[in-house]
Amino acid sequence: MKTTILSILAMLCVVAASAQPTNVQVKKYGAEPLRFSTVEEWESVHRPVIYNFFQKEVYGYMPTRQVPMSYKELCSGPALGGKAIRKQVSIRLEGMATPILVLMYMPANADGPVPAFLGMNFKGNHQIVDDPAIIISENAPKGKELGEDPTRGAAASRWPLDMIIDAGYAVVTIYRGDVDPDFDDGFKNGIHPSFYAKGQTAPEAHEWGTIGAWAWSLSRVMDYLETDPAIDTKKVAVIGHSRLGKTSLWAGATDPRFAIVISNDSGCGGAALSIRKHGETVGAINKSFPHWFCDNYNKYSNNEEALFVDQQGLIALIAPRPVYVASATLDDWADPEGEFLSAVAASPVYELYGLKGLTGKKMPKPDSPILGGHVAYHIRTGKHDINSYDWEQYIKFANFHFGR
Ligand code: GCU
């Protein structure tokens, strides 16, 4: 009997092994459109290779070690004139001096779990809306003398809460500085030290930098959301602007629980193709922000030709989940055309799944979004920013994919 079970198991292993396409050669993808023969070939051969490249050479591996974490609901109550419920939760990680403060606004009239947009904010939860009940993080900028504006609601134009709540979505946000400060501190503060091995004082060349840490923390917020019955965690869109758009793409690539991924003006190291060297280059970004990527990424400074795969690979890692890439006309630094071409070059992977990508599409005119498929794109008139025009498109996209 035992022998029969073993031989059945052995046979199953052979079948599983032979399901792998053995004749597929992996060679450098560069910035080429990612065209493969089958979903199976993509998932078993190319996706793992591309994923490993981004982990090892770009954003750095996230830790595999578990660190004890706890959540605490701090307060909850009516907000936005009664149309929303505001909830604040702290996430504590062992080894971190301060908690990650999660701010949530949920439609008050919901009759069940609601879909949500989850994203980081730049300067503190209290800046997304002028609401005196929002707890100000100890890590938030404190004074104008630092060149920062500590005012409540200072970033409200980036978070059109009324529009989002009226559309039936929750907004969930955390402040980037609660996770890792955005300067080159040698990874002494923030989340990294909690994960160091004995005697370690900085991440290794292949280990996570700040963007990796930010993306990882969005997954930890998702862990919390999975315990909160108010949120429909099958319908969470991860969103970010600029450096936080690079972060939302990496969060989407690393965590399949994010059902939609939105990159707003993410540019170099985000959606834009690096090989074009238009606007910000890999060398420039590594010089100005040495903490964002892993140290291995320095190999590609002024050496973009050596990239095994360009940023279209990052977008493709999100497939088959819907992805939205957006640009702005005055944002030459982020290379709008490079962002569009990257979304186009990732599209064949979506098309392998029988989904609508952007293959064959031309760069659209300003303010003419290409919606309705699984890879969406728009270029908005105006500067590097995220505003209600952008959000309007993201809500339409989410409504379409969440069947609302
Ligand atoms: C700088 C940086 C960009 C980044 C942007 C931002 O401009 O060079 O890479 O996207 O800041 O986060 O606003």
Residues whose N, C-alpha, C, O or C-beta is under 5 A from the ligand:
A	BS01	GCU	H241 S242 R243 D265 S266 G267 C268 E280
